[in-house]
Amino acid sequence: MPKMKTDRGAAKRVKITGTRRLRRRKQNRSHLLEKKSSVRTRRLARETDFASGDERRVKRMLGI
């Protein structure tokens, strides 16, 4: 049986915390920021957790 390969795209986008939680960036923060309010861009700058269903899928992609 060959080794399971880590999904490199997922690995670049996900950070694993010391307590093994998965963190991700929010969408809508890369461009066209002039029309978005300052409150909105600050909120989008924070990292967040995955939804429970997505977390299972991402853990499998990362081989955790």
Jmol script that loads the backbone (N, CA, C; Angstrom):
load data "model"
ATOM      1  N   MET A   1       0.845  -1.186   0.000  1.00  0.00           N
ATOM      2  CA  MET A   1       0.000   0.000   0.000  1.00  0.00           C
ATOM      3  C   MET A   1       0.892   1.253   0.000  1.00  0.00           C
ATOM      4  N   PRO A   2       0.717   2.162  -0.946  1.00  0.00           N
ATOM      5  CA  PRO A   2       1.558   3.363  -0.964  1.00  0.00           C
ATOM      6  C   PRO A   2       1.175   4.332   0.151  1.00  0.00           C
ATOM      7  N   LYS A   3       2.110   5.228   0.435  1.00  0.00           N
ATOM      8  CA  LYS A   3       1.846   6.245   1.454  1.00  0.00           C
ATOM      9  C   LYS A   3       0.759   7.190   0.984  1.00  0.00           C
ATOM     10  N   MET A   4       0.042   7.783   1.946  1.00  0.00           N
ATOM     11  CA  MET A   4      -0.956   8.793   1.593  1.00  0.00           C
ATOM     12  C   MET A   4      -0.259  10.119   1.401  1.00  0.00           C
ATOM     13  N   LYS A   5      -0.546  10.805   0.316  1.00  0.00           N
ATOM     14  CA  LYS A   5       0.101  12.090   0.052  1.00  0.00           C
ATOM     15  C   LYS A   5      -0.733  13.219   0.627  1.00  0.00           C
ATOM     16  N   THR A   6      -0.053  14.199   1.185  1.00  0.00           N
ATOM     17  CA  THR A   6      -0.711  15.394   1.689  1.00  0.00           C
ATOM     18  C   THR A   6      -1.151  16.251   0.509  1.00  0.00           C
ATOM     19  N   ASP A   7      -2.353  16.786   0.574  1.00  0.00           N
ATOM     20  CA  ASP A   7      -2.834  17.711  -0.442  1.00  0.00           C
ATOM     21  C   ASP A   7      -2.099  19.036  -0.227  1.00  0.00           C
ATOM     22  N   ARG A   8      -1.181  19.375  -1.114  1.00  0.00           N
ATOM     23  CA  ARG A   8      -0.312  20.534  -0.908  1.00  0.00           C
ATOM     24  C   ARG A   8      -1.095  21.852  -0.920  1.00  0.00           C
ATOM     25  N   GLY A   9      -2.162  21.914  -1.727  1.00  0.00           N
ATOM     26  CA  GLY A   9      -2.982  23.124  -1.746  1.00  0.00           C
ATOM     27  C   GLY A   9      -3.649  23.362  -0.411  1.00  0.00           C
ATOM     28  N   ALA A  10      -4.136  22.303   0.213  1.00  0.00           N
ATOM     29  CA  ALA A  10      -4.757  22.422   1.529  1.00  0.00           C
ATOM     30  C   ALA A  10      -3.710  22.777   2.574  1.00  0.00           C
ATOM     31  N   ALA A  11      -2.534  22.190   2.485  1.00  0.00           N
ATOM     32  CA  ALA A  11      -1.487  22.434   3.473  1.00  0.00           C
ATOM     33  C   ALA A  11      -1.048  23.901   3.465  1.00  0.00           C
ATOM     34  N   LYS A  12      -1.057  24.543   2.307  1.00  0.00           N
ATOM     35  CA  LYS A  12      -0.657  25.945   2.231  1.00  0.00           C
ATOM     36  C   LYS A  12      -1.719  26.883   2.788  1.00  0.00           C
ATOM     37  N   ARG A  13      -2.952  26.430   2.859  1.00  0.00           N
ATOM     38  CA  ARG A  13      -4.057  27.304   3.266  1.00  0.00           C
ATOM     39  C   ARG A  13      -4.504  27.098   4.700  1.00  0.00           C
ATOM     40  N   VAL A  14      -4.038  26.056   5.351  1.00  0.00           N
ATOM     41  CA  VAL A  14      -4.534  25.700   6.677  1.00  0.00           C
ATOM     42  C   VAL A  14      -3.389  25.734   7.676  1.00  0.00           C
ATOM     43  N   LYS A  15      -3.672  26.293   8.863  1.00  0.00           N
ATOM     44  CA  LYS A  15      -2.691  26.308   9.943  1.00  0.00           C
ATOM     45  C   LYS A  15      -3.223  25.429  11.065  1.00  0.00           C
ATOM     46  N   ILE A  16      -2.356  24.607  11.634  1.00  0.00           N
ATOM     47  CA  ILE A  16      -2.741  23.741  12.742  1.00  0.00           C
ATOM     48  C   ILE A  16      -2.218  24.374  14.025  1.00  0.00           C
ATOM     49  N   THR A  17      -3.098  24.590  14.985  1.00  0.00           N
ATOM     50  CA  THR A  17      -2.706  25.215  16.245  1.00  0.00           C
ATOM     51  C   THR A  17      -2.058  24.176  17.161  1.00  0.00           C
ATOM     52  N   GLY A  18      -1.565  24.632  18.283  1.00  0.00           N
ATOM     53  CA  GLY A  18      -0.933  23.734  19.237  1.00  0.00           C
ATOM     54  C   GLY A  18      -1.903  22.722  19.823  1.00  0.00           C
ATOM     55  N   THR A  19      -3.194  23.078  19.847  1.00  0.00           N
ATOM     56  CA  THR A  19      -4.202  22.158  20.371  1.00  0.00           C
ATOM     57  C   THR A  19      -4.874  21.362  19.257  1.00  0.00           C
ATOM     58  N   ARG A  20      -4.227  21.317  18.078  1.00  0.00           N
ATOM     59  CA  ARG A  20      -4.669  20.518  16.930  1.00  0.00           C
ATOM     60  C   ARG A  20      -5.941  21.041  16.270  1.00  0.00           C
ATOM     61  N   ARG A  21      -6.296  22.316  16.526  1.00  0.00           N
ATOM     62  CA  ARG A  21      -7.433  22.899  15.816  1.00  0.00           C
ATOM     63  C   ARG A  21      -6.951  23.415  14.469  1.00  0.00           C
ATOM     64  N   LEU A  22      -7.851  23.442  13.491  1.00  0.00           N
ATOM     65  CA  LEU A  22      -7.522  23.923  12.152  1.00  0.00           C
ATOM     66  C   LEU A  22      -8.032  25.345  11.996  1.00  0.00           C
ATOM     67  N   ARG A  23      -7.173  26.227  11.475  1.00  0.00           N
ATOM     68  CA  ARG A  23      -7.535  27.623  11.278  1.00  0.00           C
ATOM     69  C   ARG A  23      -7.389  27.963   9.807  1.00  0.00           C
ATOM     70  N   ARG A  24      -8.239  28.861   9.316  1.00  0.00           N
ATOM     71  CA  ARG A  24      -8.190  29.273   7.914  1.00  0.00           C
ATOM     72  C   ARG A  24      -8.447  30.766   7.816  1.00  0.00           C
ATOM     73  N   ARG A  25      -8.057  31.347   6.695  1.00  0.00           N
ATOM     74  CA  ARG A  25      -8.350  32.754   6.419  1.00  0.00           C
ATOM     75  C   ARG A  25      -9.756  32.869   5.864  1.00  0.00           C
ATOM     76  N   LYS A  26     -10.350  34.056   6.026  1.00  0.00           N
ATOM     77  CA  LYS A  26     -11.674  34.289   5.449  1.00  0.00           C
ATOM     78  C   LYS A  26     -11.533  34.781   4.019  1.00  0.00           C
ATOM     79  N   GLN A  27     -12.584  34.579   3.257  1.00  0.00           N
ATOM     80  CA  GLN A  27     -12.571  35.032   1.865  1.00  0.00           C
ATOM     81  C   GLN A  27     -12.883  36.519   1.796  1.00  0.00           C
ATOM     82  N   ASN A  28     -12.779  37.092   0.603  1.00  0.00           N
ATOM     83  CA  ASN A  28     -13.129  38.497   0.306  1.00  0.00           C
ATOM     84  C   ASN A  28     -12.171  39.512   0.912  1.00  0.00           C
ATOM     85  N   ARG A  29     -10.897  39.185   1.072  1.00  0.00           N
ATOM     86  CA  ARG A  29      -9.959  40.134   1.666  1.00  0.00           C
ATOM     87  C   ARG A  29      -8.774  40.410   0.748  1.00  0.00           C
ATOM     88  N   SER A  30      -8.809  39.931  -0.492  1.00  0.00           N
ATOM     89  CA  SER A  30      -7.619  40.065  -1.332  1.00  0.00           C
ATOM     90  C   SER A  30      -7.624  41.311  -2.212  1.00  0.00           C
ATOM     91  N   HIS A  31      -8.756  41.705  -2.735  1.00  0.00           N
ATOM     92  CA  HIS A  31      -8.786  42.875  -3.615  1.00  0.00           C
ATOM     93  C   HIS A  31     -10.170  43.512  -3.561  1.00  0.00           C
ATOM     94  N   LEU A  32     -10.328  44.636  -4.268  1.00  0.00           N
ATOM     95  CA  LEU A  32     -11.571  45.432  -4.253  1.00  0.00           C
ATOM     96  C   LEU A  32     -11.947  45.835  -2.820  1.00  0.00           C
ATOM     97  N   LEU A  33     -10.945  46.322  -2.073  1.00  0.00           N
ATOM     98  CA  LEU A  33     -11.181  46.642  -0.668  1.00  0.00           C
ATOM     99  C   LEU A  33     -11.732  48.048  -0.466  1.00  0.00           C
ATOM    100  N   GLU A  34     -11.647  48.902  -1.474  1.00  0.00           N
ATOM    101  CA  GLU A  34     -12.108  50.282  -1.291  1.00  0.00           C
ATOM    102  C   GLU A  34     -13.594  50.368  -0.993  1.00  0.00           C
ATOM    103  N   LYS A  35     -14.359  49.522  -1.624  1.00  0.00           N
ATOM    104  CA  LYS A  35     -15.815  49.591  -1.440  1.00  0.00           C
ATOM    105  C   LYS A  35     -16.288  48.894  -0.169  1.00  0.00           C
ATOM    106  N   LYS A  36     -15.414  48.112   0.460  1.00  0.00           N
ATOM    107  CA  LYS A  36     -15.794  47.415   1.691  1.00  0.00           C
ATOM    108  C   LYS A  36     -15.476  48.307   2.887  1.00  0.00           C
ATOM    109  N   SER A  37     -16.346  48.275   3.865  1.00  0.00           N
ATOM    110  CA  SER A  37     -16.154  49.147   5.022  1.00  0.00           C
ATOM    111  C   SER A  37     -14.963  48.682   5.848  1.00  0.00           C
ATOM    112  N   SER A  38     -14.411  49.605   6.639  1.00  0.00           N
ATOM    113  CA  SER A  38     -13.263  49.286   7.483  1.00  0.00           C
ATOM    114  C   SER A  38     -13.611  48.210   8.497  1.00  0.00           C
ATOM    115  N   VAL A  39     -14.826  48.280   9.033  1.00  0.00           N
ATOM    116  CA  VAL A  39     -15.256  47.274  10.000  1.00  0.00           C
ATOM    117  C   VAL A  39     -15.262  45.899   9.336  1.00  0.00           C
ATOM    118  N   ARG A  40     -15.750  45.855   8.119  1.00  0.00           N
ATOM    119  CA  ARG A  40     -15.828  44.581   7.402  1.00  0.00           C
ATOM    120  C   ARG A  40     -14.438  44.027   7.103  1.00  0.00           C
ATOM    121  N   THR A  41     -13.521  44.884   6.638  1.00  0.00           N
ATOM    122  CA  THR A  41     -12.182  44.384   6.305  1.00  0.00           C
ATOM    123  C   THR A  41     -11.435  43.927   7.556  1.00  0.00           C
ATOM    124  N   ARG A  42     -11.646  44.606   8.684  1.00  0.00           N
ATOM    125  CA  ARG A  42     -11.020  44.161   9.931  1.00  0.00           C
ATOM    126  C   ARG A  42     -11.565  42.801  10.353  1.00  0.00           C
ATOM    127  N   ARG A  43     -12.863  42.618  10.204  1.00  0.00           N
ATOM    128  CA  ARG A  43     -13.477  41.338  10.560  1.00  0.00           C
ATOM    129  C   ARG A  43     -12.957  40.217   9.655  1.00  0.00           C
ATOM    130  N   LEU A  44     -12.784  40.529   8.377  1.00  0.00           N
ATOM    131  CA  LEU A  44     -12.307  39.520   7.434  1.00  0.00           C
ATOM    132  C   LEU A  44     -10.832  39.188   7.628  1.00  0.00           C
ATOM    133  N   ALA A  45     -10.105  40.055   8.304  1.00  0.00           N
ATOM    134  CA  ALA A  45      -8.673  39.831   8.502  1.00  0.00           C
ATOM    135  C   ALA A  45      -8.412  38.729   9.510  1.00  0.00           C
ATOM    136  N   ARG A  46      -9.358  38.460  10.378  1.00  0.00           N
ATOM    137  CA  ARG A  46      -9.156  37.456  11.427  1.00  0.00           C
ATOM    138  C   ARG A  46      -9.255  36.044  10.856  1.00  0.00           C
ATOM    139  N   GLU A  47      -8.541  35.136  11.504  1.00  0.00           N
ATOM    140  CA  GLU A  47      -8.656  33.731  11.136  1.00  0.00           C
ATOM    141  C   GLU A  47      -9.883  33.142  11.815  1.00  0.00           C
ATOM    142  N   THR A  48     -10.362  32.035  11.268  1.00  0.00           N
ATOM    143  CA  THR A  48     -11.555  31.398  11.825  1.00  0.00           C
ATOM    144  C   THR A  48     -11.417  29.888  11.741  1.00  0.00           C
ATOM    145  N   ASP A  49     -12.322  29.185  12.388  1.00  0.00           N
ATOM    146  CA  ASP A  49     -12.331  27.725  12.362  1.00  0.00           C
ATOM    147  C   ASP A  49     -13.100  27.232  11.144  1.00  0.00           C
ATOM    148  N   PHE A  50     -12.937  25.960  10.850  1.00  0.00           N
ATOM    149  CA  PHE A  50     -13.710  25.329   9.785  1.00  0.00           C
ATOM    150  C   PHE A  50     -15.061  24.875  10.326  1.00  0.00           C
ATOM    151  N   ALA A  51     -16.026  24.731   9.442  1.00  0.00           N
ATOM    152  CA  ALA A  51     -17.271  24.058   9.804  1.00  0.00           C
ATOM    153  C   ALA A  51     -16.935  22.591  10.081  1.00  0.00           C
ATOM    154  N   SER A  52     -17.758  21.941  10.896  1.00  0.00           N
ATOM    155  CA  SER A  52     -17.418  20.584  11.331  1.00  0.00           C
ATOM    156  C   SER A  52     -17.297  19.607  10.160  1.00  0.00           C
ATOM    157  N   GLY A  53     -18.184  19.722   9.183  1.00  0.00           N
ATOM    158  CA  GLY A  53     -18.112  18.836   8.025  1.00  0.00           C
ATOM    159  C   GLY A  53     -16.874  19.084   7.188  1.00  0.00           C
ATOM    160  N   ASP A  54     -16.511  20.364   7.036  1.00  0.00           N
ATOM    161  CA  ASP A  54     -15.312  20.689   6.270  1.00  0.00           C
ATOM    162  C   ASP A  54     -14.054  20.249   7.007  1.00  0.00           C
ATOM    163  N   GLU A  55     -14.091  20.340   8.329  1.00  0.00           N
ATOM    164  CA  GLU A  55     -12.912  19.987   9.114  1.00  0.00           C
ATOM    165  C   GLU A  55     -12.542  18.522   8.917  1.00  0.00           C
ATOM    166  N   ARG A  56     -13.529  17.649   8.874  1.00  0.00           N
ATOM    167  CA  ARG A  56     -13.258  16.232   8.625  1.00  0.00           C
ATOM    168  C   ARG A  56     -12.578  16.038   7.275  1.00  0.00           C
ATOM    169  N   ARG A  57     -13.085  16.727   6.255  1.00  0.00           N
ATOM    170  CA  ARG A  57     -12.524  16.589   4.910  1.00  0.00           C
ATOM    171  C   ARG A  57     -11.091  17.117   4.847  1.00  0.00           C
ATOM    172  N   VAL A  58     -10.854  18.264   5.483  1.00  0.00           N
ATOM    173  CA  VAL A  58      -9.519  18.868   5.444  1.00  0.00           C
ATOM    174  C   VAL A  58      -8.520  18.022   6.224  1.00  0.00           C
ATOM    175  N   LYS A  59      -8.944  17.461   7.350  1.00  0.00           N
ATOM    176  CA  LYS A  59      -8.037  16.591   8.108  1.00  0.00           C
ATOM    177  C   LYS A  59      -7.603  15.400   7.265  1.00  0.00           C
ATOM    178  N   ARG A  60      -8.520  14.892   6.489  1.00  0.00           N
ATOM    179  CA  ARG A  60      -8.150  13.770   5.616  1.00  0.00           C
ATOM    180  C   ARG A  60      -7.174  14.230   4.530  1.00  0.00           C
ATOM    181  N   MET A  61      -7.406  15.428   3.989  1.00  0.00           N
ATOM    182  CA  MET A  61      -6.473  15.957   2.978  1.00  0.00           C
ATOM    183  C   MET A  61      -5.064  16.130   3.537  1.00  0.00           C
ATOM    184  N   LEU A  62      -4.993  16.541   4.813  1.00  0.00           N
ATOM    185  CA  LEU A  62      -3.693  16.777   5.439  1.00  0.00           C
ATOM    186  C   LEU A  62      -3.075  15.509   6.003  1.00  0.00           C
ATOM    187  N   GLY A  63      -3.845  14.432   6.046  1.00  0.00           N
ATOM    188  CA  GLY A  63      -3.322  13.191   6.578  1.00  0.00           C
ATOM    189  C   GLY A  63      -3.238  13.177   8.099  1.00  0.00           C
ATOM    190  N   ILE A  64      -4.146  13.909   8.756  1.00  0.00           N
ATOM    191  CA  ILE A  64      -4.152  13.976  10.231  1.00  0.00           C
ATOM    192  C   ILE A  64      -5.055  12.887  10.774  1.00  0.00           C
TER     193      ILE A  64
END
end "model"
wireframe off; spacefill off
backbone 0.3
color backbone group
